[in-house]
Amino acid sequence: MKQKLMRACLTAGPGLLLVACSPAAGEQANAAAPATMLPARLIDCTLGRATNLDTKKNQTVADIIYEGAHHFSFYLPAIPARQGPPPDATEPADPVDPRTTIVSDADGLTAKFPNRFDRVVDLWPERVEMTTTIDDPLVNLLILSSIDPQRKTARLFMTQATDVATFDMKHIYEGACRVVENPDDALVRQDSVAKPKG
């Protein structure tokens, strides 16, 4: 079930805007990507919790109300750029680089599960999709999108989900991020992760 989540394509706008899109477009773009190394990246975000999402309503970005300002950051290590489409939902996940980790979560948004990722699809600079199993089929889902390599900015969407269409409406977070490429080791120390190590 958790593999199907990685087929989702969600776009985060200035607020929370979820738009389903075809994975074929992203797969074609990545198939033409040059054989280069992606840089190491520290993704440093400020997230708010969406308080009034209602799937029965036709809400716009302006309708969404957020509460809180939660500092949340994670580290993506340098890896080779993907040369083909991401693995299909029926295929095994690619091995996850163990250096991929949450660096800071002082408010404990992810405190109830281990600091490791079961599946990472790094399609930088298009998007990055990540899941951590909480209690199969329940996973914590992170989608980094709206990445601007020149401005070093992005948007992060995070929720708990059981499949691509079923989100925990009480745990939907979204916000702006800054991207630090090839960060110093001191920046990626896990100094403020309010969670157990797994």
N, C-alpha and C positions, 0 to 999 in steps of 0.2 A: 504493500500500500504506500509506504513512504517513498518508493521509487517514482510513483506516479506524480508525486508532488513536484519533482524536479522538471516535469514537462510543462509546468505552469509558466506563463510569461506575464508578469505583473509589472505595470509601469507606475511609479510613484511620482506625482506632480508636486506643485508647491504645497499642497495638502495631501490627503490620501485619495488617490484615484486609481482604482484597479481596473485594468483593461485587459481582457483576454485577447491573446494574439496567437497567430500560428507559429509554432516552433520552426517551421520550415524556413522562414525568412532569416532567423538567427543562424540556423545551420548552414545555409548557403553563404552567409557573410563570413562565418568562421572557416568554412572550407577553403576560402580564398585568402585567409590570413597568412602573412609571411611566417617562416619558421624562425621565430625570435623568442627570446626569454622575456616573460612578463616580469616587471620589477617587484621587489618586495614592497608590500603596501600596509600601512597602518591606517585603518578606517576609524575615524574619531567622530562620533555622532552625538547629537542631542535629540532624544526621542520623547514624544508626547503620546499619551494613551488616548485613542479615539473613544469618546464616551457616548456617542449618539448614532453609531452606525445602525442602519435598519435595512436589511436586505429586501424588505417588502416595499421600500420607498425608492423613488428615482432620485437619489441624492447626487448633488454636484460637489466639487471640491470645497466650494464656499460654505456648504451646509455642515461640514464636519467640524466638530468641536473637540479640542484636545485639552488634556489636563496634564500638569507636571512637566518637568524638564529633566529627563534622566540621561546622565552621561553614560555612554556605552561605546566601547571600542573593541576592535578585534584585528588580528594580524593575518595577512595573507602572504605566505612566503613566495619568493621568486621561483617560478616554474616555467617550463616550456609552453609557449602558446599552443593552444589546441589547433590541430590541422584538419580536423573533420568534425562532423556533428557530435553532439554529446551522446552518451550511451542511451539507448532506448530504455523505456520503462521496464521492459522485460529482461534487460541485460544487467549483469552485475555492475555495481558502481566502480568507478576508477578508484585505485588506492588513494587515500587521503594523506597528504603530507602531514606528519605529526606536529610540525611547527605551526600549523593552522590552529589558532587558539583565540579565545576571548581574553583580552588584556585587562579591560576595566569594566566592571558592572557593580559599582558601589551601591546601587539601590536594589540589587538582587533580582533583577527581572528574570534571570535564568538560574536562580539559586537552587532550584529543586532537581537539577539534572547535571550530569558530568560535563566538565569543560573539554569536550571533544566533539568532533563532527563525524557523522557516519557517511555523509555524502556531500561532496563539493563539486559543483560544475562551474569552473572559472572561465567565463567567456569574456573577460576583460578586453576592451572597454565597453562592451555591450551590456553585460549584466553578470552578476555572480549569484548563484543559488546554493544554499547550504541547509542541511537538516541535521538535527540531533534527536535521536530517539528518546522519548520520555517513558512511554509505556506502549509498545507496539500495539496498534497502529498510530498512536498519538506521537507526533513529533513537534519540535520547535523548528519553525521555518523562517529563514532569513533570505530576503531578496534585495540585493543591492542593484540599483538601476539609476537612470538619468545621470550616468557618469560623464563628467566633463574633464577629459585629461588635461586640457590647457588650464582651466581654472582650479583644477584639483578639488572638485566637489562631486557629490553624489547624493542619492536619497536611499534610506534604508527602510524596508518594510519588515516587520517581525510579528509573528503570531504563532499560536499553537493550532495544529490542524490534524485531522484524521485522513483527509484526502484533499484534492485540489479545490474542491468547492465547499468544504466544510471547515470553517474557521471558528475558533473560540472567540466569540464577540467581546468577551471581557478581557481578552489579552491581545489586543491589536495595537501595535505601536508603530509610529512612523516619524521620520524626521530627517533633517539635513545633516550631512557629513562632510568633513574635510578629509582629503586624502594626502597622506605623507608617504612619498615614495622613498624606498631605501632608507628607512628610519634608523637612527642610532639604537644600539642595543638597549640603552637606558630607557627609551620610550616604550619598549615592548615588554618590559618586566611586568609580571602580574602582581602589581602592588595593591590594586584596589578591586579585586574580584571577590565579591561577597557571595561565595558559593563553595561547595566542597570540591576538591579535586577528584576526578574520576579516572 
